[in-house]
Amino acid sequence: MKQMDWDYLVVVALLLTGLYVAITGLVMDLFGFPRFLWHNYVGYAWVVLGGVHLIFNWPRVTAYVKRRFRSERGPTLSAQPKPASATTSRRWFLASILTAVGGFVLGRLLPESQLIPDFSGEGMANLPEGDVGAFYHQWSKPGYARSLGTLFSWGSQPARYKTYPHPKQIYLPAPPGYQGLSVEEAIARRRSRRNYAGDSLSLTEISGLLYAASGITDPARGFRAAPSAGALYPIETYAVVHNVAEMEPGLYHYNVANHALEQLRLGDLRTEITVAGIGQEMLAQAQVCFVLSAIFQRTRWKYRQRTYRYVQLEAGHIGQNLYLAATSMGLGACAVGAFLDDDLNDLLGVDGEEEAALYIIAVGKV
Ligand SMILES: Cc1cc2nc3c(=O)[nH]c(=O)nc-3n(C[C@H](O)[C@H](O)[C@H](O)COP(=O)(O)O)c2cc1C
């Protein structure tokens, strides 16, 4: 085979690998995958092929550069760029206007229709009547055709951390670290405990619990103890403190970046949280009740209709970390999913739409 034949093969391989990289890149973007189907390796192969193609064509490249260099020193009349004709510039102008209007229509008008689930669509028949969750589950399934809709805007990315204007911060001590219980033992011993003794929890214990829940374990990247889709961290953690040494009872927000508790409201909240928890007395008995909420837009702008699945899963991860951390410290914990949403949202001071309470984890001495 001649060098030219090899070069044709390289050009074909360049086109195919380029197409593969473009398509897998698009799929990665649509679904928010951090890695996908050899995308990187084919991308590297594409670069190597590009290098081989350049080597094969080096004489032509150098000849072209020399020609350009000469023409720039002493341009001939024929080398002068032609002025754009009136029709060409008009066509370009019209195309620009059409592109701008098209972009506006796609970006602004279509998202609304995209947000309305098609309950008559594929897989929607035979679902239990009235179970919106089952409909949601079907509707939020990814599909290549449906995912084209995800090209449209689902809003912008909000701030990574929730901030309050000038709250009093209680900086937490370092978490206690290894407590002498292996993860296997903690898993084996974990139980939902609903009866708590009267002693107070220490700040170090609160620190260990919050660190296990949502603490930053990789400061360089801001990654946390529990996994999060796209590392977007939609879950906020609040502590309803009843009986913790060196802390006044009240409502606190966990400031993840500072590993601190921000004082939002002081007072005895035992009745309020028990009422919100549909009368479950352990919520008043526990030394602290952690409430997990979600700021949905943190995940929505990227994962669109998958958002509600992801935030619930993430609350589950954090809840289990709290359970295991409490077990390893010899404390008792109990998850609570049965609560009056509006009452609990009011207690936290969140609107229940942009941000809503998802889960309570009561923790106390046993
Ligand atoms: C999503 C979820 C919601 C729960 N809600 C409540 C609740 O509202 N009240 C309660 O006493 N326990 C609640 N639990 C705890 C379960 O009752 C408990 O996990 C189950 O009985 C198994 O016991 P174990 O945790 O000791 O293994 C909940 C657990 C989960 C996972």
The ligand as an ORCA input file, in Angstrom:
! r2SCAN-3c Opt
* xyz 0 1
  C     -38.062      6.206     54.578
  C     -38.278      5.750     55.995
  C     -39.262      6.344     56.760
  C     -39.442      5.954     58.077
  N     -40.360      6.608     58.834
  C     -40.531      6.266     60.133
  C     -41.459      6.966     60.949
  O     -42.111      7.911     60.506
  N     -41.564      6.589     62.246
  C     -40.833      5.566     62.784
  O     -40.983      5.287     63.964
  N     -39.937      4.900     62.022
  C     -39.763      5.211     60.718
  N     -38.828      4.554     59.956
  C     -38.003      3.488     60.554
  C     -38.524      2.130     60.178
  O     -39.726      1.862     60.863
  C     -37.453      1.076     60.533
  O     -36.326      1.300     59.727
  C     -37.955     -0.334     60.311
  O     -38.921     -0.670     61.275
  C     -36.824     -1.348     60.370
  O     -36.173     -1.301     61.626
  P     -34.610     -0.998     61.767
  O     -34.365      0.377     61.245
  O     -34.323     -1.109     63.225
  O     -33.861     -1.998     60.955
  C     -38.637      4.931     58.636
  C     -37.659      4.332     57.863
  C     -37.460      4.753     56.565
  C     -36.357      4.107     55.752
*
